């Protein structure tokens, strides 16, 4: 599945995210469209997704005060990338500055 360029209008429930990650690799990206750190991370994510990750689901969630999903993952800074597989968080990157770091984790959870 290609990188998702759009933040979800409504955040999914935590149970839905956990269920999806039990069906294959999932990247949950927390951020905001106006956040400069999030904006700077987008080219890194795009580059990391090149070469394809057909089985990976990318859920992009606009986070903010009082948003239940972000709090359930204990997100403090944006962007926070939560990499999940088999219903469990495998790794997280907070404010990534390297395409290679993102690519390495994607390869670990997706095998591509």
MILOGU-442714 format. One line per field, with one value per atom (N, C-alpha, C, CB): residue in one letter; atom name; x, y, z. Coordinates in pm, 1 decimal. Glycine has a CB too. Layout:
r c(A ...);
a c(CA ...);
x c(X ...);
y c(Y ...);
z c(Z ...);
// end
This chain:
r c(X X X X X X X X X X X X X X X X X X X X X X X X X X X X X X X X X X X X X X X X X X X X X X X X X X X X X X X X X X X X X X X X X X X X X X X X X X X X X X X X X X X X X X X X X X X X X X X X X X X X X X X X X X X X X X X X X X X X X X X X X X X X X X X X X X X X X X X X X X X X X X X X X X X X X X X X X X X X X X X X X X X X X X X X X X X X X X X X X X X X X X X X X X X X X X X X X X X X X X X X X X X X X X X X X X X X X X X X X X X X X X X X X X X X X X X X X X X X X X X X X X X X X X X X X X X X X X X X X X X X X X X X X X X X X X X X X X X X X X X X X X X X X X X X X X X X X X X X X X X X X X X X X X X X X X X X X X X X X X X X X X X X X X X X X X X X X X X X X X X X X X X X X X X X X X X X X X X X X X X X X X X X X X X X X X X X X X X X X X X X X X X X X X X X X X X X X X X X X X X X X X X X X X X X X X X X X X X X X X X X X X X X X X X X X X X X X X X X X X X X X X X X X X X X);
a c(N CA C CB N CA C CB N CA C CB N CA C CB N CA C CB N CA C CB N CA C CB N CA C CB N CA C CB N CA C CB N CA C CB N CA C CB N CA C CB N CA C CB N CA C CB N CA C CB N CA C CB N CA C CB N CA C CB N CA C CB N CA C CB N CA C CB N CA C CB N CA C CB N CA C CB N CA C CB N CA C CB N CA C CB N CA C CB N CA C CB N CA C CB N CA C CB N CA C CB N CA C CB N CA C CB N CA C CB N CA C CB N CA C CB N CA C CB N CA C CB N CA C CB N CA C CB N CA C CB N CA C CB N CA C CB N CA C CB N CA C CB N CA C CB N CA C CB N CA C CB N CA C CB N CA C CB N CA C CB N CA C CB N CA C CB N CA C CB N CA C CB N CA C CB N CA C CB N CA C CB N CA C CB N CA C CB N CA C CB N CA C CB N CA C CB N CA C CB N CA C CB N CA C CB N CA C CB N CA C CB N CA C CB N CA C CB N CA C CB N CA C CB N CA C CB N CA C CB N CA C CB N CA C CB N CA C CB N CA C CB N CA C CB N CA C CB N CA C CB N CA C CB N CA C CB N CA C CB N CA C CB N CA C CB N CA C CB N CA C CB N CA C CB N CA C CB N CA C CB N CA C CB N CA C CB N CA C CB N CA C CB N CA C CB N CA C CB N CA C CB N CA C CB N CA C CB N CA C CB N CA C CB N CA C CB N CA C CB N CA C CB N CA C CB N CA C CB N CA C CB N CA C CB N CA C CB);
x c(85.5 0.0 90.1 -97.3 58.9 142.3 124.7 109.6 215.1 206.8 75.0 327.7 13.0 -110.2 -71.3 -202.8 -104.5 -64.5 -161.1 -48.9 -276.5 -380.6 -408.5 -508.5 -424.7 -464.7 -611.0 -441.6 -643.3 -781.4 -866.8 -788.6 -988.0 -1079.0 -1128.5 -1197.1 -1141.8 -1176.0 -1075.4 -1323.5 -1033.6 -935.5 -1001.6 -866.6 -929.6 -985.7 -981.2 -909.1 -1058.7 -1054.2 -929.0 -1180.9 -878.4 -757.9 -777.1 -720.1 -893.9 -921.0 -908.3 -1061.0 -954.1 -945.1 -799.5 -1022.3 -717.0 -574.9 -506.9 -505.5 -535.3 -476.1 -517.7 -517.3 -644.5 -693.8 -624.5 -845.9 -612.4 -544.5 -401.1 -546.0 -331.9 -191.6 -179.7 -121.4 -286.9 -287.6 -301.1 -399.8 -344.4 -362.6 -244.6 -489.1 -144.4 -27.1 37.4 -65.1 145.0 217.3 137.5 350.6 150.0 79.4 175.7 -47.3 171.3 239.4 132.0 336.4 132.4 41.1 124.5 -33.3 91.5 164.1 78.0 202.3 129.7 60.6 127.0 60.6 45.6 99.6 -12.8 194.2 21.5 -75.9 -28.7 -93.6 -122.2 -83.2 -9.7 -203.8 -21.9 43.3 176.7 -49.7 207.8 328.3 453.9 318.6 550.3 669.7 752.3 756.2 758.1 831.3 764.0 840.1 630.5 553.5 572.6 403.3 569.5 590.4 729.2 572.9 829.4 967.0 983.9 1064.7 903.3 915.4 850.5 853.1 761.5 688.7 778.8 589.1 878.5 968.4 1047.3 1065.8 1079.4 1150.6 1061.6 1195.4 935.8 839.5 818.9 704.8 802.3 782.9 900.2 765.2 1022.2 1141.9 1148.2 1269.9 1113.5 1118.1 1016.3 1093.0 905.4 801.2 834.0 668.9 930.4 966.5 1014.8 1075.2 981.4 1017.5 904.0 1140.0 804.1 681.2 677.6 653.3 564.9 530.8 384.3 556.7 356.8 218.7 129.9 218.6 187.4 106.5 95.7 164.7 166.9 169.4 50.9 301.0 -16.7 -122.7 -64.9 -248.1 -86.5 -38.0 -159.0 47.2 -169.7 -279.1 -220.8 -349.0 -269.1 -217.1 -323.0 -181.6 -289.9 -387.9 -348.1 -400.2 -442.1 -419.6 -441.9 -514.2 -336.3 -340.4 -361.4 -210.8 -401.8 -420.0 -467.0 -518.6 -480.2 -523.6 -657.3 -534.2 -664.6 -788.1 -818.3 -898.6 -726.8 -748.8 -712.4 -664.0 -809.4 -794.0 -687.2 -925.2 -678.4 -583.3 -439.4 -602.4 -406.4 -271.4 -236.8 -256.5 -332.7 -307.1 -289.2 -421.1 -362.7 -348.7 -209.8 -455.4 -144.1 -7.0 96.7 10.5 51.0 139.1 224.5 230.1 162.5 230.3 249.6 149.7 373.1 406.5 451.6 516.0 521.7 575.8 530.6 730.2 527.5 491.1 609.6 371.7 619.5 544.4 598.3 547.8 510.0 547.4 499.2 486.9 591.0 560.3 559.3 662.6 445.1 430.1 423.9 301.2 518.7 526.1 471.3 672.6 369.3 302.4 300.4 159.7 303.9 292.2 235.8 430.8 149.6 89.1 21.2 195.0 -42.9 -119.3 -37.9 -198.9 93.1 180.8 267.0 270.1 298.0 395.3 532.6 395.2 600.1 732.8 840.1 746.7 813.3 911.2 839.5 1027.9 905.1 852.7 968.1 769.3 939.7 1033.8 964.1 1082.2 1031.2 976.6 1059.9 975.4 991.9 1056.0 1172.2 1105.7 1143.4 1250.6 1318.4 1195.8 1449.8 1527.2 1601.6 1626.1 1575.9 1647.7 1552.3 1756.0 1555.4 1477.4 1523.9 1489.7 1652.8 1708.6 1654.6 1861.0 1640.8 1586.9 1444.1 1591.2 1363.7 1225.3 1225.0 1146.4 1306.6 1313.5 1353.7 1413.4 1449.9 1496.0 1384.2 1615.8 1306.4 1196.9 1086.8 1139.3 1056.3 957.3 998.9 938.4 1125.6 1174.1 1161.9 1321.5 1186.4 1175.9 1032.4 1229.1 936.1 798.2 728.7 717.7 776.8 709.0 787.5 684.7 917.2 998.2 1026.2 932.5 997.5 1022.3 1142.0 898.4);
y c(-117.2 0.0 123.4 -0.2 222.5 342.3 424.7 427.2 519.7 610.3 686.9 707.8 705.8 783.9 930.2 731.7 1020.4 1160.1 1244.3 1222.5 1189.0 1268.2 1221.1 1262.5 1319.1 1287.9 1246.0 1409.6 1146.7 1100.3 1211.4 972.3 1225.7 1325.9 1287.8 1345.1 1158.0 1109.1 1000.6 1054.3 1002.6 903.5 767.6 947.2 661.0 527.5 491.9 421.9 393.1 343.4 259.3 261.3 256.0 178.8 30.8 194.9 -23.3 -164.6 -191.9 -204.3 -98.1 -115.6 -116.9 -3.5 -30.7 -26.3 -155.3 95.7 -201.3 -326.1 -444.4 -351.3 -446.2 -553.9 -551.0 -543.2 -432.3 -421.2 -471.5 -276.4 -438.4 -479.6 -629.6 -403.0 -692.5 -838.1 -905.8 -882.6 -829.0 -881.5 -849.8 -826.0 -780.6 -744.4 -619.1 -723.6 -574.0 -458.1 -328.8 -444.6 -243.7 -115.3 -7.5 -121.5 107.0 226.9 327.0 285.7 368.7 472.7 598.2 431.7 700.3 827.4 930.0 876.7 986.6 1091.7 1224.6 1063.4 1324.6 1456.8 1554.3 1452.0 1663.5 1765.4 1830.3 1872.1 1870.6 1925.6 2059.1 1941.8 2129.9 2258.7 2248.6 2353.0 2130.8 2109.9 2111.1 1975.8 2200.7 2206.0 2077.1 2321.5 2009.7 1883.1 1776.7 1835.2 1778.1 1681.7 1709.2 1687.6 1835.5 1875.0 1832.1 2028.0 1853.4 1814.7 1663.7 1868.7 1588.4 1442.0 1380.5 1381.9 1452.5 1393.5 1347.4 1492.4 1425.8 1375.8 1251.9 1485.9 1242.9 1125.8 1002.1 1149.2 1017.6 906.9 864.9 947.0 962.7 932.4 852.1 1061.5 894.1 823.5 682.9 902.9 669.8 538.1 442.4 552.2 494.7 411.3 370.0 484.7 436.1 399.5 255.4 494.5 186.9 45.8 -42.4 17.3 18.9 -50.8 -125.5 -143.4 -120.6 -197.7 -236.1 -115.7 -330.9 -359.4 -410.4 -459.6 -470.6 -526.0 -432.3 -657.7 -321.2 -228.2 -132.3 -149.3 -117.6 -17.0 105.2 -73.1 221.5 348.2 428.0 429.7 447.0 523.8 655.7 445.3 763.9 896.6 968.3 978.3 997.4 1050.3 1191.5 958.1 1286.0 1420.5 1415.2 1526.3 1440.9 1428.4 1565.8 1363.3 1567.2 1692.0 1665.2 1782.2 1770.9 1760.9 1688.7 1900.9 1590.5 1518.4 1409.6 1613.6 1384.2 1279.4 1145.2 1305.3 1057.0 932.0 839.3 859.3 828.9 734.0 773.1 725.7 900.0 946.1 925.6 1091.5 949.8 930.9 783.3 989.9 695.9 552.7 501.4 473.5 569.6 534.2 619.1 550.7 706.7 794.9 885.0 711.4 937.3 1028.3 1162.3 1045.3 1213.3 1340.9 1444.9 1320.6 1399.9 1489.9 1444.5 1495.4 1538.0 1506.6 1528.5 1592.1 1457.8 1336.7 1220.8 1302.5 1132.2 1005.7 895.1 990.8 807.3 694.3 568.7 682.4 501.2 376.6 262.5 379.0 171.6 57.2 -63.9 32.1 -128.7 -239.4 -363.2 -200.0 -476.8 -604.9 -706.0 -652.5 -792.9 -897.5 -840.1 -998.9 -723.7 -663.7 -592.7 -766.7 -579.1 -519.2 -409.1 -626.4 -309.6 -208.6 -274.6 -84.5 -258.3 -315.5 -210.0 -374.6 -89.7 17.8 149.3 1.5 258.3 392.1 485.9 444.8 580.3 687.2 818.6 681.2 903.9 1033.6 1140.3 1054.7 1225.2 1330.9 1275.7 1443.4 1181.8 1122.1 1226.1 1007.5 1210.9 1303.0 1228.4 1382.7 1098.5 1016.0 923.7 934.7 931.3 839.0 696.9 874.7 677.8 544.4 479.7 551.6 556.4 501.5 452.3 607.3 529.0 488.6 363.9 603.4 365.2 251.9 122.8 282.2 130.9 10.9 -50.9 45.1 32.9 -20.3 -77.0 90.2 -7.7 -60.2 -197.4 36.3 -212.7 -343.8 -450.9 -333.4 -414.4 -511.9 -559.6 -452.4 -468.5 -511.6 -565.4 -396.3 -526.1 -564.9 -668.1 -442.8 -680.6 -777.7 -741.8 -908.5 -617.7 -574.5 -483.2 -502.7);
z c(0.0 0.0 0.0 123.0 -79.9 -82.2 44.5 -204.3 61.1 174.4 167.3 176.8 280.7 290.2 311.5 407.0 216.9 233.2 316.0 99.4 354.7 420.0 562.8 338.5 649.7 787.0 788.1 881.1 869.9 883.5 943.4 971.4 892.4 945.9 1084.8 852.0 1109.1 1242.3 1279.6 1247.6 1402.7 1444.3 1462.4 1574.1 1425.3 1447.4 1595.6 1364.7 1634.0 1771.0 1790.1 1804.5 1910.9 1941.1 1907.8 2088.8 1938.0 1907.1 1757.9 1955.5 1675.8 1530.1 1484.3 1457.3 1540.7 1505.4 1548.7 1570.7 1669.6 1718.6 1631.3 1864.8 1589.9 1504.5 1368.7 1486.8 1309.2 1179.6 1186.8 1131.2 1295.5 1305.6 1329.7 1418.1 1372.4 1384.0 1249.1 1474.9 1149.4 1014.4 924.4 953.6 974.3 894.9 950.6 747.6 887.8 939.4 924.1 868.7 1024.9 1026.9 1074.8 1118.4 1008.2 1055.0 1093.8 945.8 1219.6 1265.8 1284.3 1399.2 1206.4 1211.3 1282.3 1068.6 1390.9 1464.0 1433.8 1616.2 1404.3 1375.2 1349.7 1255.2 1281.0 1244.3 1114.3 1358.6 1027.8 899.0 907.7 814.2 1018.1 1035.1 1110.9 1107.6 1162.9 1244.6 1156.5 1322.5 1182.2 1097.8 1100.9 1140.6 1214.7 1223.3 1136.9 1370.0 1137.7 1056.2 908.3 1091.5 871.8 732.1 685.5 715.1 769.1 733.6 722.2 836.9 793.5 789.6 665.8 914.0 599.1 486.9 372.2 434.7 329.1 223.6 267.5 181.8 395.8 447.7 438.5 594.2 475.9 466.7 321.7 529.6 232.5 90.8 36.6 9.8 69.1 21.8 81.7 58.1 208.3 273.7 213.5 424.1 165.8 106.2 -37.1 108.9 -100.5 -237.6 -240.8 -293.8 -344.9 -353.0 -308.9 -269.5 -249.6 -218.9 -87.6 -324.7 -29.1 90.3 74.0 225.2 -15.6 -53.9 60.1 -163.7 160.8 269.9 389.6 314.8 385.7 498.4 492.8 499.9 604.6 615.1 685.9 692.3 626.3 682.6 728.6 577.7 859.1 918.0 966.1 1035.7 910.3 942.4 1026.0 811.7 1151.5 1246.2 1288.2 1370.3 1269.2 1320.6 1471.0 1251.6 1544.8 1689.7 1751.6 1743.4 1874.7 1946.7 2087.7 1874.3 2161.6 2300.8 2307.9 2365.6 2395.7 2417.3 2314.9 2419.3 2221.7 2122.3 2186.4 1991.7 2192.6 2267.5 2210.2 2271.5 2077.5 2019.4 2051.7 1867.6 2034.3 2067.1 2213.0 2032.3 2300.3 2442.7 2475.3 2526.0 2405.7 2433.4 2395.9 2357.6 2300.1 2260.9 2334.4 2109.7 2423.8 2501.4 2411.1 2591.9 2305.6 2213.5 2282.8 2081.2 2278.6 2341.6 2238.4 2446.4 2133.8 2032.2 1894.4 2039.6 1801.3 1662.7 1570.9 1616.6 1465.0 1439.6 1522.0 1291.8 1557.5 1619.4 1527.1 1764.1 1489.4 1402.9 1487.9 1286.1 1492.5 1567.9 1466.3 1660.1 1473.5 1383.6 1457.6 1334.2 1399.1 1466.6 1377.9 1505.9 1444.0 1375.0 1474.2 1317.3 1424.5 1507.3 1631.7 1548.7 1614.8 1723.4 1829.3 1788.0 1806.7 1907.8 1847.4 1971.6 1928.6 1886.7 1882.0 1983.6 1768.8 1750.0 1774.2 1609.0 1726.1 1738.7 1718.4 1636.9 1763.0 1736.0 1705.8 1855.7 1619.4 1588.6 1619.4 1439.0 1695.0 1730.4 1660.5 1885.2 1585.0 1506.1 1423.7 1597.9 1335.9 1256.5 1167.1 1171.3 1152.7 1068.7 959.4 1153.6 947.7 851.9 777.7 922.1 646.0 563.2 587.6 413.6 607.0 627.3 755.0 632.9 860.7 985.8 965.4 1098.1 894.1 866.3 778.9 797.4 674.7 581.2 653.1 467.9 743.7 814.9 899.1 904.5 966.8 1048.4 958.0 1141.6 848.2 754.1 703.4 636.2 673.3 623.9 731.7 577.0 857.5 965.6 985.9 1094.7 976.2 1003.4 879.3 1060.1 760.5 636.3 556.4 550.4 583.4 511.3 367.2 515.6 326.8 187.6 184.8 126.9);
// end
